[in-house]
Amino acid sequence: MTDIWRDDAPGERRAAVVENGNIVEIHIQRDALWALGECGAGRIDRKTPSGAYVVADDGSTLLQRGKTNALEGARVMFEVTREAISEPGRTKPPEIVLRDSARHPLIDKDALWDARLASLGQSAINASIAERFDVAIAGQSQLGDVTISFQRTKAGLVFDIDGIGDPFAINMVAATEIARLLRLYQVGAMVLIDFASMVSKAQRTQIAEAFDAASVLDLRSFERTAINGYGMMQVVRARPRPSVLDQLFGTRIAALSDETQAYWLLRAVAQSSGFGARTVTTRPEVATLLQSERWATWRAQAVRLAGADMQVVADEKAAGYGHVHVAQS
């Protein structure tokens, strides 16, 4: 039995595909970013041998790959074909194709999100999925004596496997778990897996086939290499959107981005109960983001859902990503 859980909050929409009570996929759409399939308008800022950079009406920069007949400075309509991707140290801009405005009417983010949920299956029900980020934040999954650690790098996501006992048995557990994590967090691009070393080529083949079998229900296309004598296997997966890990950490390696902290604080305000103003205390960088004009719409949504005003306090010594205080709980 498959269910869809929906967990929306100001500026950040979440959904989960749930099979037999277990969350198997997490999907996130953030309203500060251009979404896959979204259409917009802007002007061509500059042309390069690899394509043209377009500055949208909201001031963001997008990339149109390949040649275009439009001149620099020309006004154009576009459709997003790949969302912005944050990696350690950098963010790749969204990629677009130029469109005829008469044939491609503007579609808002609400409609895109509803269509994305509809593509996942039956009607969604409201349910929290917050606890499913624990493994992502820790960068580690523990199954008995087998430890699967993972970390984002500029080249891609790297998995390392440790355990006690027979390498083949350890790798069999790891292969299935890694396939599950890739689907759960919607990971794309390059993935490098460092299995425990096995001398037998036949056993290496069995582990690779176990990975394939565990990936059958994952609709994202991928290609992989064989496992070499050193235990290394490379997997390349389609990447139309950032993974959950990309969204959580942004340009950092294993620390929540300022954007993630701001979204989560707004979510906490919206879901808080009690009377009186909500006071959000957080680091100065996150406080600046929350108080920015760009985030005004989501602040207003959080205030409306909480039924109380919201105040933001910048504190360099704020623990974690901050907290929300309710005047009278």
C-alpha positions, 0 to 999 in steps of 0.5 A: 500500500502506497500513501503520500504524506504532505508537510507544507510550511511557509516557503518550504513544501515537503512530501513523502512517498510511504510504502507499507508504513515506511517513508521511501522517498522525500521530496522538497520544493522551496519557494525562494528557488526556481522550480522545474517546469516553472516559466518566467521572463527576463533579459539576456545578460551575456552570451558565452560559447557554452550558452547565454546567461539570463537575468530573470525579473526577480534578479536571479541568474539562469543559464540557457545552454547552447546557441541562441539567436537572441541578442544581449539585452533582449527580453525573453521568456523561459522554462526551467529544465533543471533546478539550481544545484548547491554543492560544497563551495558553489551553486550551479544556476538553474538551466532553462530553455527559451519559450514562446510566451503565447504557447507557454503560459506562466504556471505558479509554484502551487500548481507545479507542486500539486502536479508533482504530488499527483505524479507520485500517486494518490491524494496526499494526506497531511503528516509530518516527516521531520524525523526522517532528516536525522540520518541525513544530518548525521551522515551515517546509517547504522544497521547492526554492526554495519556502518554506512557513512556518507558525505557530499563533495564537489565531485559527488556523494561518497559512501564508506562502509565499515563493519565487523566480520565477513566483507561479503555479508557487510557489503550485502547489507550496505548495497541494499541500504545505499540504494534505499538512501539514494531513493529516500533522499532523491540523490542525483549526479555522481555517487562513489561507493567504497565497499569493503574489499573482496577478493572474489570477482563473483562476490563483487558481481553479486553485490552489484546485482544486489544494488540493482535489485534494491534499486528496482522501485526507484524510478530515477535512471542510473548507470553504474560501473562494476565493483573493482578489486579495491571495492569501488563502484561508481553510480551516475544518476539523473539530476533534474533537481537538488537532492534532499542533502543539497537542500539541507546543506547548500554550499556547506559540506555537513552543516545546515545552510542559513536558508535551511535554518531560516525555513525551519524556524519559520516552520516552527513559528507556524506550528507553534501554539500559545499566546503572544508574540513569537520571538525567533532567536538565531544567528545574525546571518539567519536573522538577516535572511528572515528579515529580508524583503524577499522573505516577507511573504513567508514571514506573513504566512508564518504569522497568519498560521501562528495567529500571533506576531513574530519578532526576530532577534540576532544573537551570535551565541545562539545555539544550534540554528536558533529557537522560537519562544512563545510569550505564553504557552 
